[in-house]
Amino acid sequence: MGHAGMAATAVRYLRSTGARYEAPLRVVRDDERPAVAPADFRRVLGHFASGVTVVTAYDEEGGGPAGFACQSFASLSLDPPLVAFMVGRTSTTWPRIARAGAFCVNVLGADQEAVCRAFAVSGAHADKFAGVPHTPAPTTGSPRLLGAPAWLDCTVHAVHTGGDHLVVVGRVHALDATDEGGDPLLFHQGRFRRLGD
């Protein structure tokens, strides 16, 4: 179903609810949409501060641990407990996580910028885990990074397409956070930040 089909479905649903709107509901045609330049998209969305995570998995067939730095992570549902992250379709790490069928989301703290940079390196053969202590997460065995203030151990629940990215939904089976807490590592306007910034 294309954009017009999805929009038409949404319009039909809104009309069926009996809700009243000031303007009549209609589908916006593709030729009415202004083009959004990728540079402008990046610049404007850079104003949205996000936390930073490292998503890891243990890919037995692919030679062991795999992982990548990920800003696009969010909680999705309490019942059942679901989280989501977005990954580029060209990612060389995602196929390894998909093959494992499970992953651990490691929420990074303010002092873990170096860990984030290590996992932000692209390429299937980069040793991202060099010097990064980890232990198996309790349910899936995915690498849990020691020192991360919080972690969530998940299995892949669903995968949806989203343009040049995939939206991966995970079912949470175990999770924990350190008692100390500590400030999170943030990313804003192309730079790592701390809450005090």
Backbone bond lengths (Angstrom), bond angles and torsions (degrees), N, CA, C in turn:
res aa  C-N    CA-C-N  psi(-1)  N-CA   C-N-CA  omega(-1)  CA-C   N-CA-C  phi
1 M - - - 1.460 - - 1.520 108.39 -
2 G 1.338 118.10 125.56 1.464 122.79 -179.80 1.511 111.97 -80.22
3 H 1.359 116.00 -176.14 1.471 120.96 -179.62 1.525 111.03 -58.50
4 A 1.322 116.42 -44.68 1.469 119.44 -177.85 1.524 110.82 -63.82
5 G 1.327 116.64 -40.61 1.470 120.17 179.14 1.512 112.21 -64.30
6 M 1.340 116.58 -42.20 1.466 120.05 178.71 1.522 110.48 -66.63
7 A 1.328 116.74 -41.47 1.463 120.16 179.31 1.523 110.63 -63.97
8 A 1.322 116.52 -41.59 1.466 120.05 179.44 1.520 110.77 -62.90
9 T 1.325 117.01 -39.26 1.465 120.86 177.78 1.523 110.23 -63.24
10 A 1.336 117.29 -42.98 1.464 120.89 179.16 1.526 110.84 -63.84
11 V 1.340 117.29 -41.03 1.470 121.03 179.20 1.527 109.98 -63.75
12 R 1.340 117.04 -44.18 1.478 119.91 178.51 1.526 111.00 -60.12
13 Y 1.327 116.39 -41.62 1.459 119.83 179.80 1.524 110.47 -63.37
14 L 1.341 117.12 -47.65 1.465 119.83 -178.66 1.518 111.31 -61.54
15 R 1.331 116.75 -39.05 1.466 119.34 177.37 1.527 110.99 -64.41
16 S 1.341 117.05 -37.05 1.469 120.56 -177.23 1.524 112.43 -68.22
17 T 1.342 117.59 -21.61 1.460 120.26 -179.38 1.523 112.15 -77.63
18 G 1.326 116.16 -14.66 1.459 119.75 -179.34 1.514 113.46 79.42
19 A 1.327 116.56 7.78 1.465 119.58 179.42 1.523 109.77 -66.48
20 R 1.331 116.45 146.33 1.462 121.64 -179.37 1.527 109.51 -100.51
21 Y 1.318 115.64 138.52 1.456 121.89 179.81 1.519 108.42 -129.60
22 E 1.337 115.79 146.92 1.458 121.00 179.50 1.525 111.02 -64.16
23 A 1.341 116.12 -44.54 1.468 120.71 -179.35 1.522 108.63 -101.83
24 P 1.325 117.24 148.80 1.471 118.50 177.97 1.525 110.38 -66.12
25 L 1.326 115.63 144.68 1.458 121.07 178.50 1.519 109.96 -79.67
26 R 1.329 116.74 135.23 1.454 120.88 174.86 1.518 108.85 -155.79
27 V 1.299 116.01 161.83 1.457 121.86 178.17 1.521 109.04 -83.91
28 V 1.336 116.75 132.40 1.460 121.62 176.31 1.520 107.79 -81.72
29 R 1.338 116.16 125.41 1.469 120.23 -179.32 1.519 110.37 -71.68
30 D 1.345 116.01 153.56 1.465 120.81 179.41 1.522 112.23 -58.39
31 D 1.349 117.89 -35.13 1.463 119.56 -178.52 1.528 112.25 -74.91
32 E 1.340 118.46 -6.65 1.461 121.99 176.46 1.526 112.10 -93.54
33 R 1.324 116.71 -8.63 1.461 120.55 -176.65 1.533 109.74 -85.00
34 P 1.334 118.16 127.28 1.467 119.10 176.43 1.528 109.22 -71.44
35 A 1.313 116.45 145.58 1.457 120.77 178.20 1.526 109.43 -70.10
36 V 1.320 116.29 140.47 1.455 121.79 177.31 1.526 107.20 -108.87
37 A 1.314 115.96 117.74 1.459 120.74 179.91 1.527 109.68 -72.93
38 P 1.340 117.99 134.37 1.466 120.27 -179.82 1.526 113.46 -54.85
39 A 1.334 117.50 -37.72 1.470 119.82 179.58 1.521 110.88 -64.97
40 D 1.333 117.33 -40.01 1.465 120.57 177.82 1.526 110.91 -67.38
41 F 1.318 115.88 -40.68 1.464 120.83 178.48 1.523 109.74 -58.21
42 R 1.339 116.67 -49.04 1.461 122.01 -179.85 1.538 110.91 -62.08
43 R 1.336 116.36 -44.46 1.466 120.97 -177.28 1.530 111.50 -62.67
44 V 1.327 116.21 -46.59 1.465 119.96 -177.22 1.534 110.83 -69.77
45 L 1.326 117.31 -44.66 1.466 119.93 -179.29 1.517 111.94 -68.83
46 G 1.341 116.86 -18.82 1.456 120.43 175.69 1.516 113.09 -63.63
47 H 1.325 117.71 -17.56 1.456 122.02 177.77 1.533 111.98 -77.32
48 F 1.329 116.44 -9.86 1.466 119.78 177.69 1.521 108.10 -91.21
49 A 1.331 116.67 109.35 1.460 120.86 179.84 1.519 109.47 -73.01
50 S 1.328 115.57 139.70 1.456 119.30 179.37 1.514 110.23 -134.09
51 G 1.312 115.70 158.40 1.446 121.15 170.52 1.518 108.54 -75.77
52 V 1.321 116.01 173.54 1.454 120.75 -179.45 1.523 108.86 -127.37
53 T 1.322 115.99 134.13 1.451 121.10 178.05 1.529 109.58 -127.94
54 V 1.319 115.04 165.94 1.459 121.76 167.18 1.518 106.23 -122.35
55 V 1.329 116.21 121.86 1.460 122.11 178.64 1.525 107.10 -95.66
56 T 1.327 117.00 124.95 1.456 121.80 -175.95 1.522 111.23 -125.38
57 A 1.314 115.42 159.41 1.465 121.81 175.41 1.517 107.90 -152.74
58 Y 1.326 115.70 161.32 1.460 119.96 173.65 1.521 107.93 -110.14
59 D 1.318 114.54 107.87 1.465 121.90 -177.08 1.527 108.39 -97.54
60 E 1.317 115.92 94.16 1.466 120.72 -175.94 1.525 111.83 -60.93
61 E 1.326 116.87 -43.39 1.467 120.74 -179.93 1.520 112.00 -69.02
62 G 1.338 116.93 -32.79 1.462 121.24 -174.53 1.512 114.45 -91.66
63 G 1.314 118.19 8.16 1.458 119.66 173.59 1.502 116.56 100.26
64 G 1.306 118.93 16.90 1.458 119.47 173.57 1.504 114.97 119.58
65 P 1.356 116.37 -146.45 1.458 119.97 -172.31 1.526 113.16 -71.40
66 A 1.329 114.92 146.95 1.467 122.95 177.25 1.518 107.57 -138.46
67 G 1.324 116.37 152.41 1.456 118.56 178.73 1.513 112.30 -172.67
68 F 1.318 115.95 161.55 1.466 121.18 176.89 1.527 109.95 -150.60
69 A 1.328 115.63 151.44 1.458 121.82 176.24 1.521 108.81 -73.71
70 C 1.336 116.19 137.71 1.467 120.39 -174.02 1.525 110.70 -143.40
71 Q 1.346 116.11 120.22 1.460 121.10 173.98 1.517 111.49 -89.76
72 S 1.330 116.09 -28.32 1.464 119.86 -171.67 1.523 110.34 -87.90
73 F 1.319 114.81 72.38 1.462 122.89 179.79 1.519 108.62 -124.93
74 A 1.325 117.05 143.27 1.471 120.24 179.70 1.520 110.58 -155.89
75 S 1.336 115.11 153.29 1.454 119.34 169.17 1.521 107.49 -74.95
76 L 1.324 117.17 148.96 1.458 120.81 -175.03 1.519 112.83 -123.37
77 S 1.327 117.83 -43.53 1.459 120.46 -173.97 1.523 110.17 -151.44
78 L 1.341 116.19 142.53 1.466 120.98 174.40 1.519 111.33 -86.15
79 D 1.318 116.95 -36.51 1.462 120.89 -175.83 1.525 110.12 -136.37
80 P 1.331 117.91 98.17 1.463 127.84 2.48 1.518 110.76 -76.52
81 P 1.347 117.26 163.49 1.463 119.61 -179.81 1.531 111.03 -72.32
82 L 1.331 116.22 109.75 1.457 121.69 -177.75 1.523 110.41 -128.06
83 V 1.331 115.57 145.31 1.457 122.56 172.39 1.521 107.23 -127.44
84 A 1.323 116.68 169.37 1.463 120.28 179.11 1.519 109.80 -143.56
85 F 1.317 115.09 147.67 1.463 120.20 169.60 1.514 108.17 -140.02
86 M 1.323 115.46 157.25 1.455 121.04 179.64 1.521 108.88 -112.52
87 V 1.336 115.69 140.22 1.458 121.04 -178.50 1.524 108.68 -137.69
88 G 1.317 116.98 140.87 1.459 121.46 179.10 1.516 111.85 -64.18
89 R 1.312 115.65 142.54 1.469 119.86 179.90 1.519 112.39 -62.32
90 T 1.336 117.71 -23.86 1.463 120.65 -178.57 1.530 112.46 -89.44
91 S 1.321 117.96 2.04 1.456 121.66 -179.63 1.529 110.66 -58.01
92 T 1.333 116.03 134.95 1.466 119.92 175.45 1.526 111.08 -86.90
93 T 1.335 117.19 -14.47 1.464 120.90 179.30 1.521 111.52 -85.90
94 W 1.335 117.39 -34.96 1.463 119.92 -176.52 1.530 113.16 -55.22
95 P 1.344 121.09 -44.10 1.464 118.42 179.33 1.531 113.28 -58.18
96 R 1.318 116.61 -31.41 1.463 120.22 178.68 1.529 110.88 -71.87
97 I 1.335 116.74 -38.92 1.461 120.21 176.86 1.529 109.73 -67.32
98 A 1.330 116.24 -42.59 1.465 120.57 178.98 1.526 110.49 -60.36
99 R 1.335 116.54 -42.19 1.467 120.51 -179.63 1.527 110.73 -63.92
100 A 1.347 116.83 -36.88 1.467 120.83 178.44 1.526 110.93 -69.65
101 G 1.348 116.53 -32.30 1.467 120.48 -179.71 1.509 113.71 75.33
102 A 1.317 117.15 8.06 1.462 121.74 -177.02 1.522 108.21 -152.74
103 F 1.327 115.73 159.92 1.462 120.09 179.48 1.522 110.18 -159.50
104 C 1.330 114.25 163.00 1.463 121.02 174.42 1.525 107.15 -122.45
105 V 1.322 116.58 129.67 1.458 121.80 174.71 1.521 106.92 -94.93
106 N 1.329 116.23 118.29 1.456 122.72 179.14 1.524 108.46 -104.76
107 V 1.332 117.13 112.41 1.462 122.17 -179.22 1.521 107.70 -82.33
108 L 1.332 116.74 120.44 1.453 120.39 -173.93 1.525 112.68 -85.15
109 G 1.331 114.54 146.70 1.455 121.87 176.81 1.514 111.20 -93.54
110 A 1.328 115.51 170.34 1.468 122.25 -174.28 1.523 112.83 -59.16
111 D 1.341 117.63 -25.49 1.464 120.75 -177.96 1.532 112.73 -92.74
112 Q 1.333 117.71 11.13 1.471 120.66 -175.07 1.524 113.72 -111.66
113 E 1.323 117.13 29.53 1.461 120.63 177.53 1.528 111.36 -58.88
114 A 1.336 117.36 -39.72 1.471 120.93 -179.84 1.526 110.99 -63.55
115 V 1.327 116.90 -37.03 1.468 120.51 177.49 1.524 109.65 -64.14
116 C 1.325 116.67 -43.86 1.461 120.88 178.87 1.524 110.38 -60.23
117 R 1.329 116.70 -45.86 1.468 119.99 -179.17 1.533 111.34 -62.15
118 A 1.323 117.33 -37.52 1.474 120.67 178.98 1.529 110.81 -63.23
119 F 1.325 116.89 -39.05 1.463 120.54 -177.88 1.526 112.68 -86.26
120 A 1.332 117.38 -7.87 1.466 120.71 177.21 1.520 111.67 -84.42
121 V 1.333 117.23 -8.46 1.465 121.31 179.04 1.522 108.66 -66.99
122 S 1.333 116.63 130.96 1.471 119.14 179.36 1.518 109.72 -91.40
123 G 1.314 115.14 157.22 1.462 120.93 179.57 1.503 111.03 119.19
124 A 1.314 115.25 134.59 1.461 121.43 -175.88 1.523 112.42 -69.08
125 H 1.334 117.80 -22.88 1.463 119.48 -172.75 1.523 113.35 -101.79
126 A 1.327 118.24 2.43 1.463 120.42 178.76 1.529 109.08 -70.20
127 D 1.347 117.17 136.23 1.462 121.03 178.40 1.528 108.34 -89.13
128 K 1.302 115.17 82.74 1.456 120.88 -175.48 1.525 112.59 -71.12
129 F 1.320 116.93 -21.09 1.462 120.59 -176.59 1.527 113.35 -90.23
130 A 1.344 117.76 -0.05 1.462 120.80 -179.41 1.528 110.18 -60.09
131 G 1.312 116.56 121.17 1.461 121.40 178.67 1.512 114.74 75.13
132 V 1.332 118.13 7.72 1.471 121.17 179.77 1.523 107.95 -108.74
133 P 1.335 118.28 104.53 1.465 119.74 -178.32 1.527 111.43 -67.46
134 H 1.319 115.47 138.13 1.470 120.16 179.71 1.518 109.54 -150.18
135 T 1.315 114.12 163.26 1.451 122.39 179.97 1.520 107.88 -140.24
136 P 1.342 119.09 155.35 1.466 119.33 -179.57 1.529 112.30 -66.83
137 A 1.322 116.42 133.94 1.470 120.95 173.31 1.531 107.88 -65.18
138 P 1.335 117.40 149.95 1.469 120.42 -167.91 1.522 116.80 -64.74
139 T 1.314 118.74 -31.50 1.465 119.98 -175.74 1.514 112.46 -95.94
140 T 1.323 117.73 -49.33 1.467 120.77 -172.76 1.521 113.91 -100.88
141 G 1.326 117.84 -15.82 1.453 120.35 -176.22 1.518 113.85 79.32
142 S 1.327 117.38 4.95 1.469 120.96 176.44 1.524 108.98 -63.78
143 P 1.337 118.27 147.99 1.460 119.76 -178.20 1.526 112.73 -62.36
144 R 1.321 114.83 124.64 1.465 121.68 173.83 1.519 106.77 -103.47
145 L 1.328 116.75 117.60 1.457 121.42 -175.62 1.523 110.53 -74.72
146 L 1.324 115.67 123.36 1.456 119.69 179.18 1.527 109.05 -69.44
147 G 1.311 115.96 139.13 1.459 121.18 -178.50 1.514 113.72 95.60
148 A 1.327 117.46 -13.25 1.475 119.60 176.59 1.531 108.03 -71.10
149 P 1.329 118.54 133.03 1.466 120.45 -177.70 1.527 114.66 -64.98
150 A 1.338 117.02 -23.09 1.470 119.65 -179.76 1.519 109.08 -153.06
151 W 1.333 116.27 154.78 1.462 121.30 177.97 1.524 109.73 -150.99
152 L 1.352 114.89 154.41 1.462 122.06 178.64 1.530 107.27 -135.12
153 D 1.320 117.11 124.84 1.459 123.96 -178.10 1.528 107.95 -98.91
154 C 1.338 117.28 119.61 1.468 121.38 -167.47 1.526 112.79 -134.26
155 T 1.313 114.95 158.71 1.458 121.97 165.60 1.523 107.93 -111.72
156 V 1.328 116.03 153.82 1.468 120.42 179.09 1.524 108.24 -69.95
157 H 1.329 115.86 121.56 1.469 122.48 -177.64 1.533 111.29 -97.81
158 A 1.345 116.55 -40.14 1.467 121.75 -179.71 1.528 108.33 -163.45
159 V 1.327 115.42 156.72 1.458 121.88 175.76 1.526 107.57 -133.67
160 H 1.338 116.47 128.97 1.458 121.79 -179.16 1.528 109.27 -122.68
161 T 1.311 116.62 151.34 1.458 120.15 176.62 1.517 109.73 -82.82
162 G 1.325 115.86 147.56 1.453 121.73 177.63 1.516 109.64 -151.64
163 G 1.316 116.72 76.23 1.467 120.58 -179.38 1.514 110.73 64.95
164 D 1.337 116.31 -125.22 1.461 119.37 -179.20 1.534 112.27 -86.75
165 H 1.334 116.52 8.81 1.462 121.69 177.52 1.527 110.88 -124.21
166 L 1.318 115.06 167.58 1.454 122.82 171.46 1.524 107.81 -113.97
167 V 1.319 116.58 143.74 1.461 122.26 175.94 1.525 106.25 -103.58
168 V 1.321 115.79 112.86 1.465 121.44 -176.69 1.524 108.28 -102.64
169 V 1.316 116.67 123.15 1.463 122.57 178.12 1.521 107.80 -102.78
170 G 1.322 116.06 130.30 1.460 120.77 -179.59 1.511 111.91 -118.06
171 R 1.330 115.51 141.72 1.470 122.24 174.64 1.520 107.44 -91.67
172 V 1.331 117.22 122.49 1.455 121.93 -176.77 1.528 109.90 -82.68
173 H 1.341 115.64 127.16 1.472 121.24 179.90 1.521 111.99 -110.16
174 A 1.316 117.24 -25.95 1.466 121.93 177.96 1.522 107.38 -154.57
175 L 1.327 116.23 152.45 1.450 121.05 179.41 1.512 109.32 -163.07
176 D 1.324 115.61 158.85 1.456 119.08 176.64 1.523 108.83 -165.12
177 A 1.321 114.80 163.80 1.463 122.48 176.37 1.521 107.45 -139.41
178 T 1.314 116.47 149.92 1.461 119.88 179.66 1.516 109.89 -72.62
179 D 1.312 115.84 150.45 1.464 120.55 179.22 1.520 111.52 -66.38
180 E 1.357 115.51 -30.91 1.463 118.84 -177.59 1.524 111.62 -69.25
181 G 1.324 116.79 -28.16 1.467 120.00 -178.48 1.512 110.02 72.16
182 G 1.308 116.89 -102.96 1.461 120.75 -178.61 1.510 110.72 92.26
183 D 1.319 115.36 161.94 1.461 120.28 -179.51 1.518 111.59 -73.23
184 P 1.326 116.94 147.23 1.466 120.35 178.32 1.529 110.99 -81.60
185 L 1.313 115.89 159.16 1.457 121.44 169.87 1.524 106.23 -84.14
186 L 1.334 116.32 127.08 1.460 121.42 -178.82 1.519 110.44 -115.29
187 F 1.330 115.81 155.95 1.458 121.48 175.04 1.518 107.88 -128.57
188 H 1.354 116.18 126.72 1.457 121.01 -175.92 1.519 109.13 -151.29
189 Q 1.314 116.70 128.04 1.465 123.75 178.80 1.537 112.54 50.51
190 G 1.319 114.69 45.85 1.454 120.80 174.85 1.502 116.05 77.63
191 R 1.331 117.91 9.22 1.466 121.38 -178.83 1.512 111.43 -133.33
192 F 1.349 116.01 149.81 1.445 120.32 171.21 1.517 108.51 -74.30
193 R 1.321 115.58 142.51 1.466 121.05 -178.11 1.526 109.93 -136.84
194 R 1.338 112.96 167.92 1.466 121.18 173.15 1.526 107.76 -122.56
195 L 1.314 116.87 163.32 1.461 119.91 -177.86 1.519 111.68 -58.26
196 G 1.334 118.35 -34.28 1.460 121.70 -179.53 1.520 113.54 -67.36
197 D 1.354 116.72 -19.22 1.470 120.25 -179.56 1.518 110.88 -67.06
